[in-house]
Amino acid sequence: MALKISADLKHMPKGTQLEIAGLGLVENGGSATLTEEQELDYYLRNGVTVKDGLKDSEDFKVDGTPELKSPPDLESVSDTYTPAAEEEKDEAVEEKKEVKS
């Protein structure tokens, strides 16, 4: 079973889309199942696993078993890592350039 994150921010309306860096969007009052890529992205952005990073949160609950079995050494990937969101943004910029040409 993959990790599942649930959001419950009492000061925000249910259904509000919440963005968590490296994890994407989660609806307030709802939940989302995380992929291994999202777990890795979160780990590389924050230096901790999703479970460790959110374990003391009153707003988010994490259940399940991580897909990411052993996070990589941060030193070994820091020079080559590009977050998935940054890659998508770079691709969009390239596509825009191609359309203008």
CYANA upper distance limits for C-alpha pairs under 8 A (distance plus 0.5 A):
  1 MET  CA     64 GLY  CA      6.29
  1 MET  CA     65 THR  CA      6.05
  1 MET  CA     66 PRO  CA      8.26
  2 ALA  CA     33 THR  CA      7.10
  2 ALA  CA     34 LEU  CA      7.03
  2 ALA  CA     35 THR  CA      7.77
  2 ALA  CA     64 GLY  CA      6.09
  2 ALA  CA     65 THR  CA      5.64
  2 ALA  CA     66 PRO  CA      6.03
  2 ALA  CA     67 GLU  CA      6.18
  3 LEU  CA     33 THR  CA      6.38
  3 LEU  CA     34 LEU  CA      6.02
  3 LEU  CA     35 THR  CA      8.30
  3 LEU  CA     62 VAL  CA      7.14
  3 LEU  CA     63 ASP  CA      6.13
  3 LEU  CA     64 GLY  CA      4.98
  3 LEU  CA     65 THR  CA      5.80
  3 LEU  CA     66 PRO  CA      5.73
  3 LEU  CA     67 GLU  CA      7.63
  4 LYS  CA     31 SER  CA      7.17
  4 LYS  CA     32 ALA  CA      6.08
  4 LYS  CA     33 THR  CA      4.84
  4 LYS  CA     34 LEU  CA      6.45
  4 LYS  CA     62 VAL  CA      6.17
  4 LYS  CA     63 ASP  CA      5.77
  4 LYS  CA     64 GLY  CA      6.56
  5 ILE  CA     26 VAL  CA      8.41
  5 ILE  CA     31 SER  CA      5.89
  5 ILE  CA     32 ALA  CA      5.97
  5 ILE  CA     33 THR  CA      6.97
  5 ILE  CA     34 LEU  CA      7.89
  5 ILE  CA     60 PHE  CA      7.16
  5 ILE  CA     61 LYS  CA      6.12
  5 ILE  CA     62 VAL  CA      5.07
  5 ILE  CA     63 ASP  CA      7.07
  6 SER  CA     26 VAL  CA      8.03
  6 SER  CA     28 ASN  CA      8.38
  6 SER  CA     29 GLY  CA      7.63
  6 SER  CA     30 GLY  CA      6.25
  6 SER  CA     31 SER  CA      4.57
  6 SER  CA     32 ALA  CA      7.12
  6 SER  CA     60 PHE  CA      6.03
  6 SER  CA     61 LYS  CA      5.62
  6 SER  CA     62 VAL  CA      7.00
  7 ALA  CA     26 VAL  CA      7.30
  7 ALA  CA     27 GLU  CA      7.27
  7 ALA  CA     28 ASN  CA      5.54
  7 ALA  CA     29 GLY  CA      5.98
  7 ALA  CA     30 GLY  CA      6.43
  7 ALA  CA     31 SER  CA      6.74
  7 ALA  CA     59 ASP  CA      6.31
  7 ALA  CA     60 PHE  CA      5.15
  7 ALA  CA     61 LYS  CA      7.14
  8 ASP  CA     28 ASN  CA      6.00
  8 ASP  CA     29 GLY  CA      5.56
  8 ASP  CA     30 GLY  CA      8.10
  8 ASP  CA     59 ASP  CA      5.55
  8 ASP  CA     60 PHE  CA      6.74
  9 LEU  CA     13 PRO  CA      8.48
  9 LEU  CA     28 ASN  CA      6.89
  9 LEU  CA     29 GLY  CA      8.10
  9 LEU  CA     59 ASP  CA      5.60
  9 LEU  CA     60 PHE  CA      8.33
 10 LYS  CA     59 ASP  CA      8.30
 12 MET  CA     16 THR  CA      7.51
 12 MET  CA     28 ASN  CA      8.00
 13 PRO  CA     28 ASN  CA      7.67
 14 LYS  CA     27 GLU  CA      7.97
 14 LYS  CA     28 ASN  CA      5.54
 14 LYS  CA     29 GLY  CA      5.80
 15 GLY  CA     27 GLU  CA      5.74
 15 GLY  CA     28 ASN  CA      5.54
 15 GLY  CA     29 GLY  CA      6.84
 15 GLY  CA     30 GLY  CA      7.92
 16 THR  CA     27 GLU  CA      6.07
 16 THR  CA     28 ASN  CA      5.73
 17 GLN  CA     25 LEU  CA      6.59
 17 GLN  CA     26 VAL  CA      6.30
 17 GLN  CA     27 GLU  CA      5.07
 17 GLN  CA     28 ASN  CA      6.80
 18 LEU  CA     25 LEU  CA      5.85
 18 LEU  CA     26 VAL  CA      5.69
 18 LEU  CA     27 GLU  CA      6.39
 18 LEU  CA     28 ASN  CA      7.12
 19 GLU  CA     23 LEU  CA      7.90
 19 GLU  CA     24 GLY  CA      5.87
 19 GLU  CA     25 LEU  CA      4.95
 19 GLU  CA     26 VAL  CA      6.88
 20 ILE  CA     24 GLY  CA      6.00
 20 ILE  CA     25 LEU  CA      6.89
 20 ILE  CA     26 VAL  CA      8.08
 21 ALA  CA     42 TYR  CA      7.26
 21 ALA  CA     45 ARG  CA      8.26
 22 GLY  CA     38 GLN  CA      6.39
 22 GLY  CA     39 GLU  CA      7.99
 22 GLY  CA     41 ASP  CA      5.49
 22 GLY  CA     42 TYR  CA      4.83
 22 GLY  CA     45 ARG  CA      7.37
 22 GLY  CA     83 PRO  CA      8.05
 22 GLY  CA     84 ALA  CA      8.46
 22 GLY  CA     85 ALA  CA      8.39
 23 LEU  CA     34 LEU  CA      7.75
 23 LEU  CA     38 GLN  CA      5.69
 23 LEU  CA     39 GLU  CA      7.60
 23 LEU  CA     41 ASP  CA      7.85
 23 LEU  CA     42 TYR  CA      6.78
 24 GLY  CA     38 GLN  CA      8.32
 26 VAL  CA     30 GLY  CA      7.32
 26 VAL  CA     31 SER  CA      6.66
 26 VAL  CA     32 ALA  CA      6.61
 27 GLU  CA     31 SER  CA      7.09
 34 LEU  CA     38 GLN  CA      6.57
 34 LEU  CA     39 GLU  CA      7.26
 35 THR  CA     39 GLU  CA      6.88
 35 THR  CA     67 GLU  CA      7.42
 36 GLU  CA     40 LEU  CA      6.63
 36 GLU  CA     66 PRO  CA      8.08
 36 GLU  CA     67 GLU  CA      5.52
 36 GLU  CA     68 LEU  CA      5.84
 37 GLU  CA     41 ASP  CA      6.53
 38 GLN  CA     42 TYR  CA      6.59
 39 GLU  CA     43 TYR  CA      6.65
 39 GLU  CA     49 THR  CA      7.54
 39 GLU  CA     50 VAL  CA      6.89
 39 GLU  CA     66 PRO  CA      8.22
 39 GLU  CA     67 GLU  CA      8.07
 39 GLU  CA     68 LEU  CA      6.93
 40 LEU  CA     44 LEU  CA      6.59
 40 LEU  CA     49 THR  CA      8.47
 40 LEU  CA     68 LEU  CA      7.27
 40 LEU  CA     71 PRO  CA      7.57
 41 ASP  CA     45 ARG  CA      6.63
 41 ASP  CA     83 PRO  CA      6.61
 41 ASP  CA     84 ALA  CA      7.61
 42 TYR  CA     46 ASN  CA      6.43
 42 TYR  CA     47 GLY  CA      8.32
 42 TYR  CA     48 VAL  CA      8.14
 42 TYR  CA     49 THR  CA      7.47
 42 TYR  CA     50 VAL  CA      7.06
 43 TYR  CA     47 GLY  CA      5.58
 43 TYR  CA     48 VAL  CA      5.52
 43 TYR  CA     49 THR  CA      5.51
 43 TYR  CA     50 VAL  CA      7.29
 43 TYR  CA     71 PRO  CA      7.87
 44 LEU  CA     48 VAL  CA      8.14
 44 LEU  CA     74 LEU  CA      7.29
 44 LEU  CA     78 SER  CA      8.46
 44 LEU  CA     81 TYR  CA      8.44
 45 ARG  CA     83 PRO  CA      8.21
 46 ASN  CA     53 GLY  CA      8.25
 47 GLY  CA     74 LEU  CA      7.76
 48 VAL  CA     52 ASP  CA      6.58
 48 VAL  CA     53 GLY  CA      6.20
 49 THR  CA     53 GLY  CA      6.38
 49 THR  CA     71 PRO  CA      8.26
 50 VAL  CA     54 LEU  CA      6.56
 50 VAL  CA     62 VAL  CA      8.24
 51 LYS  CA     55 LYS  CA      6.11
 51 LYS  CA     62 VAL  CA      6.68
 54 LEU  CA     60 PHE  CA      7.20
 54 LEU  CA     61 LYS  CA      7.72
 54 LEU  CA     62 VAL  CA      7.74
 55 LYS  CA     61 LYS  CA      7.90
 55 LYS  CA     62 VAL  CA      7.93
 57 SER  CA     61 LYS  CA      7.72
 72 PRO  CA     76 SER  CA      7.97
 72 PRO  CA     77 VAL  CA      7.98
 73 ASP  CA     77 VAL  CA      7.41
 74 LEU  CA     78 SER  CA      6.39
 75 GLU  CA     79 ASP  CA      8.45
 77 VAL  CA     81 TYR  CA      6.12
 82 THR  CA     86 GLU  CA      6.90
 82 THR  CA     87 GLU  CA      7.04
 83 PRO  CA     87 GLU  CA      6.96
 84 ALA  CA     88 GLU  CA      6.81
 85 ALA  CA     89 LYS  CA      6.75
 86 GLU  CA     90 ASP  CA      6.61
 87 GLU  CA     91 GLU  CA      6.66
 88 GLU  CA     92 ALA  CA      6.70
 89 LYS  CA     93 VAL  CA      6.78
 90 ASP  CA     94 GLU  CA      6.75
 91 GLU  CA     95 GLU  CA      6.64
 92 ALA  CA     96 LYS  CA      6.64
 93 VAL  CA     97 LYS  CA      6.74
 94 GLU  CA     98 GLU  CA      6.77
 95 GLU  CA     99 VAL  CA      6.80
 96 LYS  CA    100 LYS  CA      6.92
 97 LYS  CA    101 SER  CA      6.96
